[in-house]
């Protein structure tokens, strides 16, 4: 398929999604290790808002990435620390939190967290469980009971990346948002990528998400995820805002860590190669290190993806030398995931042929 034909198919797909009210708008980009090869935008920021926010989406619209934070923050920073030998994949968590000795979570390893096999509880609203203080939330998450022994099953949970974020802070002594900015985003020239809270000019570029009953308005420029809200806007599981252009810079580096980056972050090809392979042999579904192959694709296809609850997605395939980004604010209309998954699957088929 030529680039022109691919772009037309993508534009038709996303225009149909806007017309069917699956999302108000979308931004997409496709590229290789050197450059963006095709990109576009459709729809509007806020179809029910005033004239200021009913304007068309553009390729520099900012999105709440939701769980893609797990890659841009937790995965990236852990990779920096693993390659610097400050974290070991098979270290038990007691190596970093001695107070977890005798507690089931203490036997879990960093690899268990990265593969969602630690046995952690599933998603839960942190503030009602543990109180409003950050220290109490961290203590509560670390001491919560497990659903199953580490290594027994794959069960996706935000708590894994949440704990990885705590681990980065514990090892470095730096707040997660500052460590991400200094070690990964700034070196890659990702100037529009940040945790909140956001200044007004930046928030005005953000695609709004869900209706907030408390404020009587759309969530715009502040994080949708309640775990990130409870932790001041920044955590390993959610809270990062970014653009398609910045994600393209990041994914180009993932494809070629030796390539032309302003000043590459400390993780490199070794971390990428270790992450983009299956670490859950004998278990289903397959997982790499926080990346996973799409359900309709075998690991042998070498296509890896991560999705965000707000309506975001990004793919990378070292074998093909390709990456892709699809950003929507589908949560604006509904929490129903199925219609958007159909769009994502078709977008993936157009770009990667599988």
N, C-alpha and C positions, 0 to 999 in steps of 0.2 A: 504494500500500500504506500503510495506517495505521501509526502507530508501534507500536500494540499488536500488530498482525498481524506486523510486522517482528520485534519482540522474540520473539514465539512461534516464528517460523521459525528465528531464530538460536539460541534455547534448545534447540529440538529437534535442530538440526544439531550443536551442541556437546555435548549430552548423548549423542548417538550416537557422537561421537568419543571421549568418555570410556569409554563402554561397549565400544567396539571396541579400546580400549587404544592409541589413536593418541597420546594425551597424558593425563597424570593429571588435569589441570584446565585451565580457560581463564577469562580475564577479557576482556570486550569493552566497548566504548563507541562511541557514535555521536553526532555533534553538528554544530552549525553555527558561525558566527563569534561567536555570543553565548554559547552554553551547550552542556552535555551534554544531549541530548534523550532518550537511552535508554542503559542500561548493565546489566551483569549479570555473574555469575560462576557457575561450576559445577565439580564435581570436588573433588579434594583436593590438598594440596601434595605429599605423599609417601605413596603408597598402601602402600609396603613399609617405611616407617619406623616409629618408635615413636609412641606416642600424641601426643606433642608436635607431630610434623610430619605426622600423618595427618589433621589438622584440615582443614575445608573451605577452599577458596580464597575470598577475598573481593575486593571491588573495589579494596582497597588493598594487595593482594599485590604484592610487588616481583619484577620479572623481570630476568634478564640479557638485555639487548636485542640482544647480538651486533652484527650489521652495521647495525642502526638507529643505532648510534653514529655511523656515517658522516654521518647527517643532523643529529643532535643536537650533534655536536662539529665534525667537519671542515667540513661544508657551512655550518653556522651561523657559525662563526668566520671562515671565508674570506669569507663574505658581509659580516661586519662590516668586514673589512680592505679588501675591494673597494670598498665604499661610502665608506670613509674614504680611498680612493685610496692605500692603502699596498701593495696588491697589484693587478696588472693581469692580466686573464684571458689576454691574449695575450703576456704576458712569458715569455721562455724561462727555464728554471730556472737558467741561468747568471747571470741578474740577481740571484739570491739565493745561489747557490753558485758563485762564479767558478771554483772548482777543478774544476767539471764541464766547463770548456772543452775541446773536443776529444773529449769522451765523448758517446756517442749520446744518453744521457738529457738532457744539457745542452741539446739542441735541442728537447726537449719543452716545451710551454707549460703554464701552470696550467689552461687550458681542456682540454688533452689529458688531464690527470689527472682532472678533474671529469667527463669523458665516457668514461673508460676506453679512450682511444685512444692512450695514450702508448707502447704496445708493451711494457709491463712484463712480467716473468715472472709466472706464476700463483702460487697460494698455496703457501707453503713454511714449514716450521718454522724460525724464525729463529735460535734459540739454537745448534743443531748446526751451522748454516751459518757463523755469524759470531762465535760465542763469547758469553759471558755479559754482557759489558759493553755498556751502552747506546750509548756512543759508537761502539763497533765495529759494533753492529747497524745504526746509522744510516749509517755509512760504507759498510758492505757493501750495504745496500739501494740506496743512491744510485749505487753503482759497478757494480752487477750489469748484465750485458749485456741487451739488449732482444730480444724475440721478433720484432719487426718494426719498421720505421721509424714514428715518431710520425705519427698521422693515417691510417694505412693500413687499420686494422681496429678493430672494437669487441670487446674481450675483458675481461670483468669480472675484476678482481683486487683483493684487499685491499691490495696494495702502493700503489695509487693514493691511497687515503685515508690510508694510513700516512705517505706522503710529504707529503700535505697537512697532516697533524698536525705533522710536523717543520717544515714551512714556517711554520705559525702560530707555533710556538715561536721560530723563527729571526727572524721579523719583529718579534715583540713582546718577545722576551727573557723571556717568562713561561712557566712550565710549562703544558702544554695543559689539564690539569684545572683549574688556577686560572683561566685565561683563560675557559674555558667557563662556569665557575661565576659569575665576576664580570660577564661581558659578556652572557650569554644566560640561564642558568638562574635566577639570583637575581632579575634584573629581571622575569622572567615569573612569579615566585612558585613555581617548580618545586622545592619543598623536599625532595622525595623522590628527586631525580635526582642521581646522583653516580658518579664512578669509585671503585673500591676502593683499598686494602683497607677493609673495612667493620667497624664496631663490632658487638658481639654482638647488641644489640637490633635493629639493622637487618637483620643476616644472618638472624635468626630469622623475619623476614617474607618472606624470599626463597624463591621456588620452586626446588627443587633441579634440577640438570641431570643430567649423565652420571655413571656410576660411575667412580671414580678408583681404579685398581688399586694405585697407590703408597700411598694412605692407607687403602684398604679401606673407603671410604665414598662417599656421593654428594657431588658438588661443590655446596656450598650457601653462598651469600654470597660466593663468590670467583669470578673470571672463568673462563669455560669456554675462551675462545679462547687458543691458545698464543702468538700474537704479542703480545697484550696482557699475558699472563703474563710473557713475556720482557722486557717494557718496564715492569715494575713494576705492571701493572694498568691503565695508561692509555695509549691511543694513538688515532690518528684513525680506525682501522678497527674497533675493538671495545673493550669494557670498561665501557660505561655501563650502570648499573642504574636502573630507573625504574618508575613505576606508570602505569596507564591514565589516572588523573586528571591527572598531570603531562604526559603526552603530549597529552591533550586541551587543556591550556593552551597548549602549544606550537603545536598545529595550529590552534587558534582564532586565534593571532597570525599564523600563515602566511596564513590566509584574510583577515585584516584587520589588518595591521600598524599601522593608525591607531586601532584599537579600544582598549577599556579594558584596558590592562595596567598593573600597578603602576608600572613604569618600563621601557618597551620597550627591547629591545636595539638596537644601532646599525644592524643591517640592517633594511631596510624593504621597501616594495612593489616598488621597482625591482629589488632582488635576487631577490625571489620571482618576478616576471614574467620576468626573464631566465632563471631556472632552470627554470621549468615550461613549457618549449617545447623542441622538438627541436633539438639542436646537432650531430647526426650525419647530416645530409642525404647521401643516396647510400650510406650504410652501414646494415647491419642487425646487431643489433637497434637500434631507436631509443633514444636517451638524451637526457635533459635534462642539467642539472648535478647529478649524483649521484642525482637522481630519474629514474624511468623509467615509461613507460606499461605496464600489464600486457600480457602477450603476446597475450591474446585481445581487446584493446581497441585501436582506432586512436588515434593522437595527437589526432585531431580531437574525440574524446570528452572530452578534457581531464580524464583521471583519471590520477593519478600515485601511485606506490607505492614502498615499500622494504621488504624482508624481512630477517629475521635468522635465522641458522642454528639457533639454539636453539629456534625455533618462534614467532617474533614477526613482526608485520606492521602497517603503518599506511598509510592512503590519504588523499589530499586531492584535492578537485575544486573549483577556484575557480568554474568555470562553474555547478556545482550549488550552490555555497556549503556543501558538506558535507565532513566528515572521518570517518574510522573507524579504530579500533584493535582488533586481535585479538592477544592475548598468551597463549601456551601454553608449556609446557616439554616439548615433544614429544621433545626429545633425551634425555629420561629413559628412553624405551623404545627408540629406534632413530634411526639417522642417515638412514634412508630418507626422502627428501623427498616422494615422489609422493603418499602418502595425505594428508599435510597440505596439499599444493598443491590437492588436490581440495576439501578443506574451505575453504581460503582462497578458491578460485574461487567456491564456492557462497555463502560469506559476502559476497563482493563483489557477486554477483548480487542477493542479498537487499537489500543496502543501497543499491547504486547502479543496479541494474537493467541491468547489462551484464557 
